[in-house]
Amino acid sequence: MTIADVFAKAWDLWRRDVGWLILAGLVVGAIMAVVFGVAFAIFAALLTGAGLSIGADLADNSTSSLSGFGAGIGILGLVVYVVAMFLIQVLALTFYGGMFAMVIGAYREQRGVVFGDLFAGFRHFTAYLVFALAVAGISLGLNILGLLPFLGAIVAFVVSIWLSVIWMYVLPLIADQGAGFIEAAGRSKQMVSGAGWWWTFGMVILLGLAALAAVIIIVLIAVGSAKASDSVGLVMGILLFLLFAVFFPPYSICYVSVLYVASGGDVVPAKPVGLPGIPPAPPAPPAFGTPGPPVTAAPYAGTGTTATAAVRQGGDDAWKAAADPLAGQAPPAPPLAAPASQSVPGQVAGDAGNGQTAGTDAGAPAAPEPPAPPAPPAPPGQQA
């Protein structure tokens, strides 16, 4: 898929369902604003309480209580702020995952988006929570690494760029296929490697350049309007930036969804054949003793074959083997019969004095001679 194809398909997806996508973005923005407003109000109230307590302590010169109640409220306010920001991040991942489910399903099935898919992300809330924890932990580590002079900041920047590219499809994989974070991270890395890391990075840069171009156009329009009137320029700039904030995020989701499908993200990996969750039955334990090696019987005399029998040293087979050692073995073949001598009619066999006949071996039993045929009848003229 070429670069032009990616932008064109993303534009088609965005243009076809732009109304529903903007509505989804507005709903998500309103929910996030309410959650953030509540969290900020609690944080501000705690800071105000801590400030009033600290101010009263300073007025009374009571430094002992300064490090007590007021400091405790301040620490509690900081904890509430951190937890609230983390929960807002988890909610943002969940809702944006729902928007990915809307767009990817419509793109794959060639249909319009389903607005109810926006809330489908809550079925995978645990995966989004783990994803947010991983991002928060890595961000904390990179911020600490960035405190190192020069080299630390460079390493932190490179690592953040690299991770953002190889984890580009984690959110779509969780939303589209219900994968866990570990599985989604591994598959996302494979997809990026298959398409090419630099190619994927270049597509992200192109999207960023498109956004930058839109922002530059908005600024130029606002500046041009400000030449006539400062208030008109200000209002025009605010309205254009609001439109950009409403229209561009849905387009970016369509853009990443096209890259996701083009990189093979919609292909479900094959699962092993069999009944899932049912392990194979273990072998039955022997009745007694420990199983021994198979036993090979010696060849029988008078036969040209060797009979092999594997006798189990446990259970009923052990009793049978002890009672009859030959049980389960092939019976001996019968002895070969000596071939009978065949005489040629009209030929005298052997020497009468030796009592032997031709065609018989010395020492072998002689075959019985057939009875002599009856004499032919005499001619009619010679009868007495």
VENPERA-V393632 format. One line per field, one symbol per residue. ss: DSSP state (A for helix, B for strand, O for the rest). phi: phi as a letter, one per 20 degrees, with the letter a starting at -180 (. if undefined). A space follows every 10 residues. Layout:
# VENPERA-V393632
ss->???
phi->???
This chain:
# VENPERA-V393632
ss->OOAAAAAAAA AAAAAAOAAA AAAAAAAAAA AAAAAAAAAA AAAAAAAAAA AAAAAAAAAA OOAAAAAAAA AAAAAAAAAA AAAAAAAAAA AAAAAAAAAA AAAAAAAAAO OOOOAAAAAA AAAAAAAAAA AAAAAAAAAA AAAAAAOOOO AAAAAAAAAA AAAAAAOOOA AAAAAAAOOO AAAAAAAAAA AAAAAOAAAA AAAAAAAAAA AAAAAAAAAA AAAAAAAAOA AAAAAAAAAA AAAAAAAAAA AAAAAAAAAA AAOOOOOOOO OOOOOOOOOO OOOOOOOOOO OOOOOBOOOO OOOOOOOBOO OOOOOAAAAA AAAOOOOOOO OOOOOOOOOO OOOOOOOOOO OOOOOOOOOO OOOOOOOOOO OOOOOOOOOA AAOO
phi->.effffffff ffffffcfff ffffffffff ffffffffff ffffffffff fffffffffe ldffffedff ffffffffff ffffffffff ffffffffff fgffffffel bffdffffef fffdffffff ffffffffff fffffffffm ffffffffff ffffefdfdf fffffedmff ffffffffff fffffoffff ffffffffff ffffffffff ffffffffbf ffffffffff fffffeefgf ffffffffff ffenfeefff dffpefndff fffffffbmd gdffddffff fncdccedce dfeamfffff fffcfefnef ffffffffff fddegndedm dffemddfnd efnefeffff ffffffffff fdff
